[in-house]
Amino acid sequence: MKFKIIYLLFLGSCFCYSQNDSQLIKLREYYKSEAVVFKESYKPPFEIMNYKKSFTPTEAQIKEAERILVEQYNLSKKEIVDSINKNSKETLSYPKSVKNVKKRLCKYRRQYIGYTTKENDTIISVNLLNFKNKSKAKKYFSNWEKEYIIGFDGFYYENIEYFNVNLTDKKLSVGN
């Protein structure tokens, strides 16, 4: 009887875990905090251009995305300013180049969503969340482990950075 109860509890916990659309991970070689990987079953709260299908990113894919993020961080920031300046009457100035990108980004918590495009490119969206102001982060990022956080004004503007890493082309771009 005792064995049956333990077995049923085990099955119940496996079933509950499989119903979860995200999984917490830690990759200490890239960051000090936690990160969340959204599984294939997760439906993001935004429309993805050229979307084909979702997938659950592997640890190897996430490590590759992190490597590309660190290597191309400054360049991607410059490219977004170039793009805005090209299509705007006002000219934006370039952001200050970050000397040690890995060190700067190591304190941010991450969210990862994987998908493929209609051209069969493999993309990982990386959402960087700044929890430096703990009380505000607790308020604005309260459910960050279960929901992809989006916001473009005030606290969100100052404390989130969005990136797409194209693993097929090995290219980083800003934004979702």
N, C-alpha and C positions, 0 to 999 in steps of 0.2 A: 504494500500500500504506500509506504514512504517513497519507494522508487517511482511509482506512478505519479505522485504529486510533484516530485522533482522533475520528472520527464515532462509533465504538462506545463510546469513553470518555464522550463527551458524552451519548449515549443512556442509558448506565448511570447517569451522575450525575443525569439528569432522572428516571429511574425511581426511584432511591433517594430523591430529594427528595420525590417524590409519595407515597412510602410513609410519610413523616413526618406525625404527627398534630399538630404544633405548629410555630409560626414565631416567631422572635425579632424584636422591633421596638423602636424607640427613638422616643419623642415628647418631645424636649427641652423643649418648652413646658410639659409637665406634670410630668416627673420626670427625675432625673439618671441613673438606672440603666436596665437593660434590662427588657423585659416580654416575655411570651410570649402569643401568641394560639393557642388550641386550635381546630383546624379542625373542620368539620362531622363528620368521621369519628371524632373522639375520643369515647370513652365515659367520662363522668365517674365517679369512684369513689363517688358518692353518688346517692341517689334524688332526683329533682326533682319537687316537687309540681306537679300540673296540666300536666305536660310534654306537648308535642305533637311537636316535632322540633328538632334541632340545626341551627345554621348557623354559618358562619365570619364573625365580626364584621369589618366593613370599618374602615378607618382613620377615616372620618367617624363611624361609630357609636361607635367607641372614644373619639374626641374628645368627642362629645356625652355619653357616659357619664362621662368625666372631669370635664366641666363640671358635670354634675348632682352628682357625688360631692363636689366642692369646695363647691358652693352649699348642699347639704343635709346635709353631714356632721354638724354639731352638732345639727341638728334630729332626724336619724335616731337619734343616740345618746340623746337625750332621750326619743324615742318608745319605744325599746326598754325603757328604765327604767320609763316609765309602764305599759307592757304587763306587765312583770314584777311591778310593785307592785300592779297591779290584780288579779292572780291569785295573790298570795303573802301569807303572814302577816307576813313580815318586809319591811321597807321599805328599798329601796336608795336611796342618795343619787345625785344627778345627777353625771355626770362634769363636770370642769371644761371650760368652753367653750374651744375652740381659736381664738385670734385670727386667725392666718394659716394656714388649713387647707392651702392649696397648698404653703406652705413646709414645714409639718410632714410632709406626705405625699410630698414630692418625693424623699426618700431611700429610699422603699420600692420594691422590685421588684414587678411586677404579673403576675397571670395572669388571662386573660380567657376566658370560655366564653359562647357565644351560643346562645340557644334561644328558641323561641316556646311560648306556653302554649295550652291548649285554647280560650281566649278570644281567641286571636291577638294577645296582647301580646308585644312584642319585648323580651327580657330579656338583659342582659349581667351575668353574675356576675363580680365583681372581687375578686380575692384579693390582699391587700396583705401582702407578706413583708418583715419587718425583718431586714436583713443586718448590723446594727450590730455584733453579736458575731460576727465572721467565722468563728472556729473552730467555734462551735456551729451557726451557720447552715450552714456547709459540711457538717456532720454531719446535721442535721435536714432541710435543704432540698437535699440532694445531687443530686436528680434533678428539680429544680423546672422545668427547661426542657421536660421530657417528661411529667411527672405533676402533676396538680392536687394541691396539698398540703392535707391536712386533719389537724387535731390540736386537741384541746380541753383539754390539761392541760400544766402545767409550761412548758417553752420555747415550745410552740405557743400557749398561752394568752396569753403575754406578747408574742409576736412575729408574730402573724397577725391581720388584721382581714378579715372577710368582708362583702361587700355585694352586693346585687342592685340593678341599675339598670333600671327599667322605662322603656324609651325611648318607649313608646306614651303612658303617663301622665305622663312626665317626673318620676318619683318614685323616691327612694332608700329602700331598706330594709336593715336589718342582717341578716346571716346568709344561709346557703345553703338 
